[in-house]
Amino acid sequence: MKVSVLAKRILAYWVENPNAKDTLDGIADWWVRYQEFRFWRPRVKQALSELVKNNLVLEKRGRDSQLFYELNRKLNAEVHRIVANRRKK
């Protein structure tokens, strides 16, 4: 049986949580977002590593030992140039 990518993601949530029940809004807001988070998290981690390596974003450890990321304001002009070039493409 062939189903869409989105339908597979919803089913994947049910596989992990077989007793789950929710409304359309709940499924759209929580389940799909959860599946998207799991899909995108490794890509976001890789992108942040690239930005930190290029010193465009700073990585800092909080009191709870979690890593936090913030824009390196010293390179604000470079960041704006990069974003502007992306918009032109």
HELIX and SHEET records of a PDB file:
HELIX    1   1 VAL A    5  GLU A   16  1                                  12    
HELIX    2   2 LEU A   24  GLY A   26  1                                   3    
HELIX    3   3 ILE A   27  TRP A   31  3                                   5    
HELIX    4   4 VAL A   32  LYS A   53  1                                  22    
HELIX    5   5 ARG A   73  LEU A   75  5                                   3    
HELIX    6   6 ASN A   76  LYS A   88  1                                  13    
SHEET    1   A 2 VAL A  57  ARG A  61  0                                        
SHEET    2   A 2 LEU A  67  LEU A  71 -1                                        
END                                                                             
